[in-house]
Structure formats: structure tokens, C-alpha cells
Amino acid sequence: MPGRTTTAVRPGTTHHRTVRTAVALQTLALFFQAGTAGALLVSPLGAQLHDVGSRVMYGASMLYVVAAIVAWRPGGGSPRPVLYASGLLVLASVQVALGIAHLPAYHVPLGIVMVVLSTLDLARVLTASPAPGKGTGHGGPARA
């Protein structure tokens, strides 16, 4: 049915864009956190910015999980991005706990790992495209 195929493509594309936006927001928040990490050592304003940025980063990680689930279930995409998003949310939770506990020996290296992982995920999402007519939403063509 041609009408049905046309409607199946649009949601996948919309979900793909939503996931790309969520990953981009998370990555930008993590880069902001890296920038304010040094500022918090020299300024009370830096500490406030890092605190606010941590909340934005955590919210962006939760948004990425929701976007990945929506792209997967109703959108018909791959479940793999849900694993990536969930993994980053777990790391974000550990990161927040380490920051609150004032354990920079673990907090800083984990922050670097998160920036790298989120940047790699963003690169993957930006270079992948949804399979036409399948509404994959995220992660490119399905592998056998």
C-alpha cells in the first residue's frame, strides 16, 4: 500500500532527528561541564555553573534515553541506541554521585570517558541515516 509506506517513512525520520538532537544536547552539556570543571577551581561562579550544568547534563541523558526508546518501539528502529543511552545515563548517575562525594580522582577521569563516548555516539548518529521505507529512526541500516 503506497499510502502506508509513505507514513512509515516520516515517523522514522522524525525519530532519527529527535535522537540526533538528544545526543547533540547531551554532548554539548558534557563539553560545557568540562569547561566549567576548571572554572570551579578558581571561582565561586564556576562552581555554580558546574552545578547547574550537571543538572542539564543529567536531564539531557534522560532525554536521550526517552528519545532512543521512542525511536525503537513506536518508531521501529534498532534497540542498540537504547543500550548506548542507558549506559550513558548510568555513567551520568555514577558521575553525579562521585561529584557529590567530592571524589575528583574518579570524577574527572569518568567525565573524560563520558565526553569521549558521547562524542563518538554523536558522530555515529550524525553519519547514520534511517533506512528508507523502514522507519529505523536511529542507527542506520539493520545488520543481519
C-alpha positions in Angstrom: 0.0 0.0 0.0 1.7 3.2 -1.1 -0.1 5.4 1.5 1.1 3.2 4.3 4.7 3.2 3.1 4.7 7.0 3.0 3.5 7.3 6.6 6.0 4.7 7.8 9.0 6.7 6.5 8.1 10.0 8.1 8.0 8.8 11.8 11.4 7.1 11.4 12.9 10.3 10.1 11.4 12.3 12.8 12.6 9.9 15.5 16.0 9.9 13.9 16.2 13.7 14.1 14.9 13.6 17.7 17.6 11.1 18.7 20.3 13.2 17.0 19.1 16.3 18.8 19.1 14.5 22.2 22.7 13.1 21.6 23.9 16.6 20.5 22.4 18.2 23.6 24.0 15.6 25.8 27.4 16.1 24.2 27.2 19.9 24.4 26.2 19.6 28.1 29.2 17.4 28.7 31.6 19.8 26.9 30.1 22.6 29.0 30.8 20.5 32.1 34.4 20.0 31.0 34.8 23.8 30.6 33.3 24.7 33.9 35.3 22.0 35.7 38.4 24.2 35.5 36.4 27.3 36.3 35.1 25.8 39.6 38.6 25.6 40.9 39.2 29.3 40.6 35.8 30.9 41.0 32.6 30.5 43.1 30.7 31.3 39.8 32.5 28.4 38.2 31.2 26.1 40.9 27.6 27.4 40.4 27.9 26.9 36.6 29.3 23.4 37.0 26.4 22.6 39.4 23.7 23.9 37.0 25.5 22.2 34.1 25.4 18.9 35.9 21.6 19.1 36.2 21.3 20.0 32.5 23.6 17.1 31.5 21.6 14.6 33.6 18.4 15.8 32.1 19.9 15.6 28.6 20.9 12.0 29.4 17.4 11.1 30.4 16.0 12.8 27.3 18.3 10.7 25.2 17.0 7.5 26.8 13.4 8.5 26.1 14.2 9.5 22.5 16.0 6.2 21.9 13.1 4.2 23.3 10.6 6.1 21.2 12.7 5.6 18.1 13.0 1.9 18.9 9.5 0.9 19.9 6.9 3.0 18.1 9.5 4.2 15.5 10.6 0.7 14.5 14.3 1.4 14.9 17.1 -0.7 16.4 17.2 -1.3 20.1 21.0 -0.7 20.2 20.7 3.1 20.8 18.7 2.3 23.9 21.7 0.5 25.3 24.0 3.4 24.5 21.6 5.9 26.0 21.1 3.7 29.1 24.8 3.2 29.5 25.5 6.9 29.4 22.7 7.5 31.9 24.2 5.0 34.3 27.6 6.7 33.9 25.9 10.1 34.5 24.4 8.7 37.7 27.8 7.5 38.9 29.3 10.8 37.9 26.8 12.8 39.9 27.4 10.6 42.9 31.2 11.0 42.6 30.8 14.7 42.3 28.6 15.0 45.4 31.1 12.8 47.3 33.9 15.1 46.2 36.0 12.3 44.7 37.8 14.1 41.9 40.3 11.2 41.4 37.3 9.2 40.0 35.0 12.1 38.9 37.4 13.7 36.5 38.5 10.6 34.5 34.9 9.4 34.3 33.9 12.8 33.0 36.6 12.4 30.3 35.3 9.0 29.4 31.8 10.3 29.1 32.8 13.2 26.8 34.6 10.8 24.5 31.7 8.2 24.5 29.1 10.9 23.9 31.2 12.5 21.1 31.6 9.1 19.4 27.9 8.4 19.7 27.1 11.8 18.2 29.5 11.1 15.3 27.8 7.7 14.8 24.3 9.2 14.8 25.3 12.1 12.5 26.8 9.8 9.9 24.0 7.2 10.0 20.8 7.6 8.1 17.5 5.8 8.5 16.8 3.1 6.0 14.2 4.3 3.5 10.8 2.8 3.9 11.7 1.0 7.2 11.4 3.9 9.7 14.5 2.7 11.5 14.8 6.0 13.2 18.4 5.6 14.6 21.5 3.7 13.9 21.4 3.2 10.2 20.6 0.1 8.2 19.9 -3.1 10.1 22.6 -5.8 10.1 21.8 -9.4 9.6 
